[in-house]
Amino acid sequence: MKNITVSVEDDIYHSARVRAAEQKTSVSALVKKFLREVVLEDSPFDKLARRETALRQLLKSRPEVFRAGDRLTRDEVHARHALR
């Protein structure tokens, strides 16, 4: 286990000590808990990767949802029939 040194303003430190006492723990334990939550929190990339995986699984399990043969024509994509 590594030790770290953190500098904070006096009022922040005092409030942290009060909060730690309310929770019957130490400031060090509060900081450790905070850092653990920050590290374990999903990054935006992780969230997108998970969503992509879920979508790919859905498309594989339900081929009727998306088929390459259902493509629109170029005119349909650009709604050109509406201009004629």
Backbone as a chain_set.jsonl record, in Angstrom:
{"seq": "MKNITVSVEDDIYHSARVRAAEQKTSVSALVKKFLREVVLEDSPFDKLARRETALRQLLKSRPEVFRAGDRLTRDEVHARHALR", "coords": {"N": [[0.848, -1.172, 0.0], [0.52, 2.242, -0.791], [1.521, 5.414, 0.486], [0.214, 8.716, 0.365], [0.58, 12.261, 0.046], [-1.47, 14.987, 0.561], [-2.361, 18.287, -0.074], [-4.571, 20.576, 1.322], [-6.941, 23.244, 1.798], [-7.348, 24.851, 5.009], [-10.026, 25.081, 5.945], [-11.348, 23.155, 4.419], [-10.08, 20.833, 5.294], [-10.852, 20.849, 7.993], [-13.642, 20.555, 7.721], [-13.669, 18.049, 6.533], [-12.66, 16.478, 8.615], [-14.727, 16.746, 10.455], [-16.821, 15.54, 9.016], [-15.78, 12.961, 8.762], [-15.72, 12.198, 11.455], [-18.462, 12.178, 11.989], [-19.161, 9.974, 10.508], [-17.858, 8.06, 11.852], [-15.193, 7.378, 11.151], [-11.966, 7.858, 9.547], [-10.218, 10.725, 8.128], [-8.402, 9.868, 6.265], [-9.53, 7.395, 5.536], [-11.853, 8.335, 4.299], [-10.763, 9.682, 2.088], [-9.524, 7.536, 0.814], [-11.781, 5.99, 0.156], [-13.063, 7.781, -1.594], [-11.15, 7.975, -3.699], [-11.125, 5.319, -4.568], [-13.73, 5.095, -5.593], [-13.579, 6.94, -7.692], [-11.666, 5.759, -9.351], [-12.875, 3.307, -9.989], [-15.104, 4.093, -11.334], [-16.918, 4.186, -14.37], [-15.484, 5.24, -17.408], [-16.353, 7.643, -19.973], [-15.743, 6.418, -22.417], [-15.771, 3.686, -21.716], [-18.496, 3.376, -21.096], [-19.683, 3.871, -23.608], [-18.549, 1.779, -25.074], [-19.712, -0.423, -23.809], [-22.405, 0.033, -24.448], [-22.258, -0.218, -27.215], [-21.551, -2.936, -27.477], [-23.843, -4.141, -26.405], [-25.75, -3.325, -28.295], [-24.76, -4.567, -30.605], [-25.117, -7.25, -29.865], [-27.905, -7.31, -29.679], [-28.609, -6.852, -32.374], [-27.547, -9.153, -33.533], [-29.061, -11.134, -32.285], [-31.615, -10.591, -33.109], [-32.215, -10.663, -36.133], [-34.154, -9.613, -37.781], [-34.425, -6.983, -37.137], [-32.498, -5.429, -38.364], [-31.428, -5.464, -41.634], [-29.246, -5.829, -44.35], [-30.373, -5.852, -46.845], [-32.504, -4.16, -46.679], [-31.936, -1.607, -47.403], [-32.243, 1.85, -48.267], [-32.987, 3.544, -51.35], [-30.904, 5.828, -53.198], [-32.343, 8.116, -53.906], [-34.477, 7.923, -52.087], [-33.149, 8.242, -49.665], [-32.351, 10.881, -49.813], [-34.719, 12.106, -50.096], [-35.639, 12.824, -52.646], [-37.776, 12.331, -54.266], [-39.74, 13.949, -53.314], [-39.099, 16.367, -54.313], [-39.75, 16.339, -56.93]], "CA": [[0.0, 0.0, 0.0], [1.282, 3.479, -0.907], [1.077, 6.601, 1.197], [0.278, 9.931, -0.431], [0.417, 13.505, 0.785], [-2.38, 15.879, -0.14], [-2.494, 19.598, 0.553], [-5.896, 21.181, 1.167], [-7.145, 24.423, 2.628], [-7.687, 24.535, 6.393], [-11.465, 24.892, 6.135], [-11.701, 21.869, 3.813], [-9.588, 19.796, 6.192], [-11.71, 20.85, 9.177], [-14.931, 19.967, 7.334], [-13.438, 16.62, 6.303], [-12.548, 15.834, 9.928], [-16.074, 16.696, 11.028], [-17.564, 14.519, 8.265], [-15.224, 11.657, 9.134], [-16.182, 11.898, 12.819], [-19.878, 11.839, 11.879], [-19.247, 8.63, 9.935], [-17.031, 7.198, 12.705], [-14.056, 6.916, 10.36], [-10.882, 8.844, 9.49], [-10.093, 11.48, 6.878], [-7.687, 8.982, 5.36], [-10.49, 6.425, 5.008], [-12.726, 9.056, 3.375], [-9.999, 9.919, 0.857], [-9.357, 6.224, 0.174], [-13.075, 5.639, -0.434], [-13.274, 8.669, -2.74], [-10.258, 7.573, -4.792], [-11.597, 4.024, -5.075], [-14.913, 5.358, -6.413], [-13.139, 7.619, -8.909], [-10.955, 4.794, -10.197], [-13.786, 2.26, -10.438], [-16.173, 4.69, -12.129], [-16.765, 3.993, -15.806], [-15.169, 6.397, -18.239], [-17.305, 7.754, -21.09], [-15.381, 5.407, -23.406], [-16.27, 2.397, -21.233], [-19.954, 3.369, -21.233], [-20.004, 3.718, -25.025], [-18.168, 0.429, -25.493], [-20.732, -1.323, -23.289], [-23.608, 0.238, -25.256], [-22.007, -0.798, -28.533], [-21.617, -4.393, -27.331], [-25.252, -4.504, -26.227], [-26.431, -3.131, -29.572], [-24.321, -5.636, -31.509], [-25.79, -8.484, -29.432], [-29.307, -7.19, -30.078], [-28.708, -7.025, -33.818], [-27.287, -10.565, -33.842], [-30.14, -11.985, -31.768], [-32.854, -10.264, -33.821], [-31.813, -10.237, -37.48], [-35.225, -8.87, -38.448], [-34.318, -5.564, -36.781], [-31.653, -4.76, -39.355], [-30.935, -6.31, -42.716], [-28.591, -5.041, -45.391], [-31.275, -5.784, -47.988], [-33.526, -3.136, -46.439], [-31.372, -0.271, -47.648], [-33.02, 2.791, -49.064], [-32.323, 4.009, -52.565], [-30.287, 7.151, -53.041], [-33.42, 9.105, -53.943], [-35.215, 7.841, -50.835], [-32.316, 8.811, -48.593], [-32.32, 12.34, -49.938], [-36.12, 12.546, -50.292], [-35.695, 13.521, -53.946], [-39.105, 12.183, -54.869], [-40.542, 15.073, -52.848], [-38.729, 17.554, -55.092], [-40.202, 16.183, -58.317]], "C": [[0.894, 1.236, 0.0], [0.666, 4.578, -0.06], [1.185, 7.789, 0.261], [0.094, 11.126, 0.494], [-0.435, 14.433, -0.058], [-2.462, 17.18, 0.637], [-3.878, 20.164, 0.255], [-5.982, 22.394, 2.084], [-7.611, 23.991, 4.018], [-9.177, 24.271, 6.586], [-11.944, 23.57, 5.528], [-11.278, 20.734, 4.744], [-10.478, 19.697, 7.433], [-13.059, 20.195, 8.856], [-14.795, 18.464, 7.1], [-13.32, 15.879, 7.631], [-13.901, 15.701, 10.596], [-16.885, 15.591, 10.345], [-17.088, 13.122, 8.631], [-15.709, 11.254, 10.529], [-17.656, 11.502, 12.806], [-20.065, 10.399, 11.38], [-18.423, 7.61, 10.719], [-15.892, 6.545, 11.918], [-12.983, 8.004, 10.364], [-10.916, 9.597, 8.163], [-9.397, 10.604, 5.84], [-8.635, 7.962, 4.729], [-11.454, 7.088, 4.032], [-12.031, 9.275, 2.034], [-9.835, 8.606, 0.092], [-10.645, 5.804, -0.531], [-13.346, 6.478, -1.677], [-12.423, 8.232, -3.928], [-10.685, 6.238, -5.397], [-12.799, 4.234, -5.998], [-14.536, 6.022, -7.725], [-12.496, 6.625, -9.872], [-11.911, 3.755, -10.774], [-14.922, 2.785, -11.306], [-15.886, 4.482, -13.613], [-16.42, 5.305, -16.492], [-16.225, 6.49, -19.339], [-17.019, 6.712, -22.178], [-15.924, 4.041, -23.001], [-17.785, 2.288, -21.397], [-20.362, 3.169, -22.689], [-19.673, 2.319, -25.527], [-19.206, -0.587, -25.022], [-22.031, -1.2, -24.094], [-23.451, -0.37, -26.643], [-22.129, -2.325, -28.489], [-23.063, -4.851, -27.2], [-26.017, -4.379, -27.536], [-26.046, -4.219, -30.567], [-24.997, -6.963, -31.146], [-27.257, -8.462, -29.826], [-29.466, -7.442, -31.568], [-28.461, -8.475, -34.234], [-28.445, -11.458, -33.415], [-31.459, -11.743, -32.498], [-32.524, -9.761, -35.222], [-32.907, -9.476, -38.223], [-35.18, -7.371, -38.15], [-33.527, -4.802, -37.834], [-31.181, -5.78, -40.37], [-30.342, -5.411, -43.785], [-29.496, -4.887, -46.607], [-32.345, -4.718, -47.856], [-33.026, -1.727, -46.718], [-32.291, 0.575, -48.519], [-32.253, 3.127, -50.339], [-31.749, 5.39, -52.3], [-31.355, 8.24, -53.028], [-34.227, 9.107, -52.656], [-34.447, 8.473, -49.683], [-32.38, 10.33, -48.634], [-33.688, 12.937, -50.19], [-36.289, 13.314, -51.596], [-37.047, 13.385, -54.598], [-40.016, 13.339, -54.465], [-40.261, 16.336, -53.673], [-39.25, 17.489, -56.505], [-41.653, 16.495, -58.473]], "O": [[1.904, 1.277, 0.703], [-0.553, 4.659, 0.09], [2.116, 7.877, -0.539], [-0.473, 11.011, 1.58], [-0.164, 14.642, -1.24], [-2.615, 17.176, 1.858], [-4.306, 20.226, -0.897], [-5.196, 22.545, 3.019], [-8.19, 22.917, 4.188], [-9.556, 23.348, 7.306], [-12.85, 22.935, 6.068], [-12.034, 19.786, 4.956], [-10.817, 18.599, 7.874], [-13.556, 19.378, 9.631], [-15.698, 17.696, 7.43], [-13.829, 14.765, 7.761], [-14.199, 14.685, 11.223], [-17.554, 14.803, 11.013], [-17.894, 12.206, 8.791], [-16.067, 10.098, 10.754], [-18.059, 10.591, 13.53], [-21.0, 9.705, 11.778], [-18.299, 6.453, 10.317], [-15.66, 5.34, 12.005], [-13.092, 8.972, 11.116], [-11.555, 9.165, 7.204], [-9.772, 10.608, 4.667], [-8.555, 7.696, 3.529], [-11.837, 6.474, 3.037], [-12.629, 9.08, 0.976], [-9.988, 8.569, -1.129], [-10.615, 5.325, -1.665], [-13.802, 5.957, -2.695], [-12.928, 8.131, -5.046], [-10.61, 6.056, -6.612], [-12.879, 3.622, -7.063], [-15.111, 5.703, -8.766], [-12.762, 6.657, -11.074], [-11.769, 3.365, -11.933], [-15.626, 2.003, -11.945], [-14.741, 4.59, -14.052], [-16.997, 6.349, -16.19], [-16.92, 5.51, -19.608], [-17.948, 6.184, -22.789], [-16.473, 3.316, -23.832], [-18.299, 1.24, -21.787], [-21.274, 2.395, -22.98], [-20.425, 1.741, -26.312], [-19.541, -1.514, -25.759], [-22.68, -2.204, -24.388], [-24.386, -0.963, -27.182], [-22.744, -2.927, -29.369], [-23.462, -5.84, -27.815], [-26.844, -5.233, -27.855], [-26.899, -4.734, -31.289], [-25.404, -7.713, -32.033], [-27.8, -9.479, -30.26], [-30.367, -8.173, -31.98], [-29.086, -8.97, -35.172], [-28.774, -12.426, -34.101], [-32.33, -12.613, -32.498], [-32.551, -8.555, -35.468], [-32.621, -8.77, -39.19], [-35.827, -6.582, -38.838], [-33.853, -3.659, -38.156], [-30.614, -6.816, -40.024], [-30.886, -4.348, -44.083], [-29.397, -3.894, -47.327], [-33.026, -4.405, -48.833], [-33.653, -0.755, -46.296], [-33.009, 0.071, -49.383], [-31.029, 3.007, -50.395], [-32.072, 6.033, -51.301], [-31.282, 9.177, -52.233], [-34.624, 10.169, -52.177], [-35.024, 9.154, -48.834], [-32.457, 10.983, -47.593], [-33.811, 14.13, -50.467], [-36.99, 14.325, -51.648], [-37.435, 14.233, -55.402], [-40.956, 13.674, -55.187], [-41.081, 17.252, -53.723], [-39.2, 18.489, -57.222], [-42.187, 16.412, -59.579]]}, "num_chains": 1, "name": "protein.A"}
